[in-house]
Amino acid sequence: MQAGTQGTVQAGTQSPAHWAALSSWQGDLRPLEGSGSQERQRNENLQIVHPGATILCSGGAQADRVWLRTHCGACADGFINRGTPYATSIVLCSLLGQGVAAVGDPATAYLVAVDARSPADDGGIVTRVRSMHAGIVVDRYGERYYDERADTASTRYSAWGQRLANFPGQIGYLILDRQGLQVEAPSFYPPISAPRIGDLAQQLGIPAAALEQTLDTYNAAVRPLEPPFFAYPMRPGITFTYHGVAVDASLRVCHQEHGPIDNLFAAGMLMAPNLLSRGYLSGLALMIGLATGRAAGEGAARSAICGI
């Protein structure tokens, strides 16, 4: 079951070790008794197939606003989903509701700083804001909280994502001068610019006196930022959630009471928290998807053909 599928998974009635997978593509769900059967309804045409095994690869919950607010709190309202809008936790919640073992922390997510003008979903990597160390970051009141130059490694992406989640309204502003703008990697959105800091504050909706005071304090201690000025509005961009289903070494989904389910496998971000409980290394999610997708496919084939 791939991301984009609206579905659920229903336990079979004959054996706790075999499950019937029910899925639909933007259609209705109907319970199906027995084990090892998959039901899909599109429009008025009903198709019933009988797979020997099922692989679930439906992703995490990063596009599910209700789920995020429940587990992450009100700050989740300010998150921008960087990826697919179809990672809505339908399969994950269905599995957990039927006794599948969970892994990871539902209140934890991988966040990075993205342009606040990004679409609510699927903006991708071109929306990321990178060069905090080349300027100052303030909240909507013009206050500065962190030393932007303390971290210049790739770890700064997730650090700033989490910080923005704690900002008032989950929004911050990267303020740069011309020299700092040259450091900033090309972005999909152009910077907001003004010849004077007070004019920039007005465009951003920040109290001008507060931003001017913050800049004066900064300039007295560090390399002064000189006009003209540029700004990028930022919000926390969610990449994935650290919550999924438990699997064994063969990527079989594990039930809390019955252990591994013989014909039900999981791959990708649905099971990634088994391997990735915190932090991130660039490209790791892609590699997890590639490796576990292949391994789950091999396991499902063996289960379907040989019954093992």
VENFEN-V879533 format. One line per field, one symbol per residue. ss: DSSP state (H for helix, E for strand, - for the rest). A space follows every 50 residues. Layout:
ss = ???
This chain:
ss = -E---EEEEEE-------EEEEEE-------------EEEEE--EEEEE- ---EEEE-------HHHHHHHH-HHHHH-EE--------HHHHHHHH--E -EEEEEEEEEEEEEE---------HHHE---HHH-EEEE----E------ -----HHHHHHHHHH--HHH-EEEEEEHHHHHH--------EEE--HHHH HHHH---HHHHHHHHHHHHHH-------EEEEEEEEEEEEEEEEE-E--- -EEEE---EEEEEEEE-HHH-HHH---------HHHHHHHHHHHHHHHHH HHHHHH--
